[in-house]
């Protein structure tokens, strides 16, 4: 019969839910709520697995896992915690935890983790050394928890990682975290933007070249692969790599060696490969612009970074983090009022974390008061909207009121009104509906039937909305006759 599972959880309701779920799987559960009681139970009986919270009544459930190892060295540990930061995930991983689940967790996922843990030996954990650099990622949203957990799963291996995400989401920060917290942290971290290197030079930059390999090659050049020896090679914007270079990269990854341009000697690869792209590679593969076999070589462990709009209150954490960072770099010390923070949360931030960081730095420089209020944020947002240049020429047929204009109008409306979270959609739709219906009535000279057909709605629905919004269609009839 399987040994019981030891559950260390001081929240009675959570403990009851976990116990019930595990018992339904035929497992026996013994529960306690302190570290002292945990150690007493471990000394008297063997267990199949340990589930532990972090913040317990008499200490830190992660910091005291060494005592667990001394008592039962092979006991798999599953950490659950409401302290859901990258630091917590890394600490759990570095102490040899079999799994880390942030609260609130999926109960089925916990059951699967316990089932997988029982009977499996956990590899030795590599503790973080004193003096390691500060963890580079900020945010506690559920979207970021998946990222933290994926990072911890690749720290003690050299599997190739492909980081996916929009521009500005922090792909290089994730690559740096994998390097700094992993087993190659003593080696170099070499980053190369493959989109920024001319097509005729990219092979030389990546693989190096021999003296005389081409005109101007006056000496041997050591490429990025060799520069990253013993460490990590970060290939950014991999989706923009020329096809010829893709072929050479695929060959290198398949063989585990590189060949310098103009060279004959194979050089072994001794670097972890982390690639990143803001492109959707599937359509590139379908149109023949990205090699499918290279995609599968790179996509061993995918990490999908969420855009800032899916990270909820992480905007607050990031904003305060960047204000503190700006102060350390010599800018005036600033803080945000509650209303100012609320206004930042409802902005679109199409440039994601990078755009937010740049905005916060400008805010720290330009704001006149130490406590930045809503008006100061609103003023800077309005200034940027007014001075922003169009990203591209307006498409043929798109006049005033096109996509760029609508985006700007929406940004200005959000900045001016700052609706409370949970009310943004309803208030924005209501604000947009009035000018839309007025425009259609103006276009049709007040003809409600034609306006309804153009809008694609029932005439009675249109009439009801006009009444509710207090729009008089007669005024458009009169205007048409002027």
N, C-alpha and C positions, 0 to 999 in steps of 0.2 A: 504494500500500500504506500502511495506517495506521502512523503513527510508533509506536515502542515506548512502553510504560508504564514509568515509573521507580518502583521500589519501594524505599523507605528503611525497613528493618526489621532490627533486630539480633537478633531471635529467629529462629534458623534454621528451626525447625519451622513457625512461623507463615508465614515467608517462602516455604517450600516449598509449603505448602497454597495460599497465594494465587497463587503462580506457576503451579501446576498448573491451578487453576481458570480463570485468565485465558488460559492457553495453549490450554485446551480450547475457548475461545471464539474462537480464531484470533488472539489478541493476542500480540505479542512482549513479554517482560518482561525488564528489566535491573534487577538488584538490587544495592544497596550497604547498608552498615550504619552509616555516619557522615555527618555534615553536610558535612564537608570533601570526602568522595568524591562526595556529591550535587552540590555546587557545581562540582566538576571535570567531572562528566558533563554537567551542564546547560550548561556553557560550550562543550562540544564537539559536542553533538547536540540536535536538537529532539525533544520528547516529546509524546505525545498526552495524557497525564495523569500526575500525580504522586500516589502513595500514600505517606504518611509517618506513622510513629509519632511520639509526642511526646517521650518520655524516651529519648534516644539517648546513645551513649557520650560524645559530645563536645558535647552541648548540647540545647537545647529545640527540637523540630521545628516548633513553632508560632511561637516568638519569632523564628526565623530565616527565616520565609517572605517577609519583605521582600527578602531577598537573591534568593529565587526570582523574585519579581516583577520585580526589576531585570534579571534575566537573560532570563526568558521571561514577559512581562507577562500573556499570555492563557492561560497554562497552568492548567487546572483542577486543583484540589488536593483530595484526599480524606484526611481525618485519621482515623487509628485510634488508640485510646489506652486503656490500663488506668486512667489517671487520670480516671475517669468521674464528674466532678462537673459541676454547672451552669457553674462557672467555666471548665472546659476546653471545654465545648460553646460557650459564648459567645465565648471567645477564638478558637476555630476559625472561628466564623461571622464575627467582626469582622475577621479577616484575609482574608476572602474565600474561605474554603474552600467547595468545591462541596457537600461532604457531610461529616458527622462521624459516626463509628460507634464506640461504646464496645466494648471487649473484655469478654467474648467476643462476637463479632458473628456474624450469620448470613452464611455464605459467599455464598449466592445473592443476598442483599441487596447485598453488596459488589460482586459482578459486575454487578448491575443499575446500581449507582451509577457504576461505571467506564464502562459502556456509555453511560449517559446523559450523563456528563461529557464524553466525547470529542466534539469538534466543537461544544460549547456554550460561548458566552462567559459568563464569570461577571461579575455586576454588581460595581461598585466597593463595597468594604467601608467601613463607617464605623467608625473606631477609637474605642474607649472613651476618654473624656477623663479626665485625671487628676482625682481628687476625686469620681468617681462613687460613689454610695452602695454599701454592702456588698451583695453578692448575698443575697437573702432566703431562698433555698431550701436545705435541707440534706438529704443522702442520696445514696447511690451505688448503690442497688438497681437491678436491671434495669428494674423498673416505673417508676422515676423517670427513667431514661435516655430513655425514649420521650417523657416530658414535656419534658425539657431540649431534645431535638432539635426538638420542635414549637415551643417558644418561639423557638429560634434562627431558625426558618424564617419567622417573622412579624415579625422586628425591623426589616427594611428595607422594609416595605410597610404599608399601612393597611387590610388585610383585616379584616373583622369576625370576632371570635373568640368562640366559645361554650365556656365552661369547665364541665365536668360533674363531679360528685363528691359524695360524702356530706358531711354537715355536719362541719366541723372538719378537712377535708383540706388546706386552704390555698388555696382558690380566689382569695381577694383577694390573697394573696402572689404568685400567678402573674400576676394582672392587673397588680400593681405592677411585677413584673419585666419584663413586656412593655413597660410604659410607661417605666421608668427606663433600660432598655437599648436602647430603640428610637429611632426618628428623631423622636419627639415628646417626648423627655425634657425639653426646655426649657419645655414648656407645663405646665399644671396637670393633676393627677390628681384627678378628681372621682368619688367613690364614692357611690352611693345605693342603699339597701336598699328595693327596691320593695314588699317585704312589710310594711314598717314604716310606710308612709304611708297615711293613710286614703283610701279609694277616691274620695271627693269632692274630695280635694286633690292627687291624684297628677299629674293633667294640669298643674295650675298649677306643681307642683314641678319637673316635667320640662321643660315648654315655656315657663313663665313666664306672666304675665298683664298686661294693660293696666290702667291706672287706671280704676276704675268698672266693671270687667268683671263683678263680682258684689258682693253686700253685703259690706262690709269691705275691698274692694280700694281702699285710699285712695291707692295709688301704684303705679307700674309695678314689677313683680317680674321679675327676670332668672332664668330657670330653669336647671336643671342643664346642659342642652345648651349654652347660651350661656356658662355659667361654665367649661365645659371647652374653650372655644375655643383651638385650637392645641395641645391636649393629648389626654387620654384620658378618656372617660366610661365608668365601670364600673357596669353595671346588675346588681346582685346580686339573687338570689332572683326571677329573671324569671318563673319558673313560677307565682308567686303574684300576678302583675299582673292587675288587673281587665280584663275583656274590652273595655270601652270604651276604656281606656288602651292596650290592645294594638292596637286599630284605629288610634288616633292615632299610636302608635309605628311601625306598619307604614307608614302614609302618609309619615311623616317619613323613614324609611329608603329608601322607594321614590323619593321626590322629591328627597332631599338637602336639604330645607328644613324648618323648623318654623314653626308659626303660634302666637303667644301667645294664650292664652285671652282672647277679646274683641278680638283684634287683626285687622288686615287685611293687614299687611305680612309677606311671606314672609322669613324670616331663614335664610341659608345655614348648613348644618351644617359646622363645621370642627373635628371631633373624631373620634378613632378610637373605635369602639364595641366594648367588651368586655362580654359578658353572662355570667352564671353562674346555675346552679341546682343544688339537691340533689334535684330531682324527676326522675322518669322522665317525659319530656314525651310519649312515645308514647301512653300511656293517657289523658293529659289531652287530647290531640288527638282521640282516638277518642270521648271523651265530650263534646266540644265546649267544653272549658274552656280550651283554648289553640289559637290560630289556627295552622293548618298552614302558611299562607303566611308568617306571621311567623317560624315555626320555621326555614324554609328561608332567610329573610333573615338570621337570626342565626347559623345553623349553617354559615357559610362555612368556617371553620377550627375544627373541634372539638378540644378538649384534654380528655382523660379523666384525672382525677386518681385514683390508686389509693388505696384505704383503707389504713390503717396495717398492718392484718393481712396485707397482701400485699407489704409492703416489707422483710421479713426483718430483717437486722441494722441497718436504718436506725433502729430504736428506740434502739440504743446511741448512734449519732451524734447523734440528736435530744436524747436525755437529757443527754449531756455538753454539747451546745450550749446547752440551756436552763439548766443549772447555771451555765455561764460567764455567760450573759445575766443570770441572777438576781444573781450576784455584782456585775456591773457596775451593777446597779440598787440596790445597797446591802444585799442579803441576805447572810447568812454564806456564805463560800466553802466549797463542798462538792465531794466527788468520790465516785464509786461503786466499791464493791468488785466483783470479778468475779461473786460470787454474787448481789449485789444487781442487777447489770445483767441477769443471767440470769433473775431473777425478773420483772423488768420486761418482758422479751421475750415471756413466755408469757401476759401479761395480755391480755384481749380488746380493751381500748381502744375501746369503741363510739363514743366521742366523737372518736376519731382523734387527730390531732396536737394539737388544741386541748385535749383531755382530758389527754393526756400532759404538755403544757406546764404546765397548772394543777397537776397532781399533783407535778411536779418542783419548782415554786415552793413548794408547801406543804412538800415534803420538805426543801428548803433552809432553810426557816424553822423547822421543828420538830425536825429531826434534831439530836442533841446532840454528835455527833462529826464531825470534818472528813471522815473516810472513812466514808461511809454503808454499813453492812453490811446483809445480807439481813434480819436481824431487824427493823431499823428500817423497811425498806420493807414487810415483812410486817405489822408493827403498824399502819402508816398505812393499808394496804389493808384490813385487818380493821376498823379504825375506820370507814372510809368505807362499807364494806359494811353494817355494823351500823346506821349512821345514815342511810343513803340512803332517801329517801321513794319510794314506788311512783310510777312515771311516769304511771300512769293507773289508774282503778278496775279491779278484777279482773273479767274477763268473766263473764257469767252461766254457772254450771255449772263454773267453774274454782275449785276449793277449794284447800286446802293442797296443795302439790306442783305448783301451776300453773307457767306459764312464768316469772313473776317469781321464784318460789321456786327453780326449777331454775337460773335464771341466777345467783342469789345463791349457791346451794350450789356451783355449778361454780366461781364466782370464789373462794369460800373454799377449796375443795379445791385449786385451782391455787396459791393463795397459800401454803397450808400445806405442799404437797408439792413444788412447783417441779420437775417432771420435766424431764430434759434435752431440748433440741431433738432431734427425731427419734424420741422415745419418748412424746410427749404423747398422741397418739391412742390407742395401745395401752394405756397405763396408765390413761387416763381411762375408756376403755370397760370395762376390767377392774374398775375401782373402781365404776362405775355398774351393772355387771351383777349383782353380788352382791345389793345391796338390791332390785333389780328382780325377780329370781327369788324372793327371799324374800317380797316383797310379794305376788306372784302365788300362791305356795303358801299364804300366809296367807289370801288371799282365797278360795281354793278348798278350804280345809281340808286341804291336803296332797294333793289329787287331781291327780296329775301329768298325766293325760290332759286334764282340763279346763284346767289351767294352760298346757299346750302349745298347745291350741287358741286360748286367749285371746291368747297371745303370737304365734301364727301360725307356730310352728315344729314340727318333727317331735318326737314323744314321745321317740324315741331320742336326738335331739340334746339335748333338755332333760335327760334322765337323764345323758348324758355330761358336760354342763356342771355339773350338781349334784355329780357325783363329783369333777370337777377342782377345783371350788371348795370341796369338803368341806362341802356343805350337806346336812343330814339331813332329808328330807321328813317323817320320822316325827314330828319335834318339832311340826310344824304340824298333824298329825292329832290329836296329844294336846291341843294348844292349842284346837282346834276343839271338843273334847269337854268342856272345863273349864266 
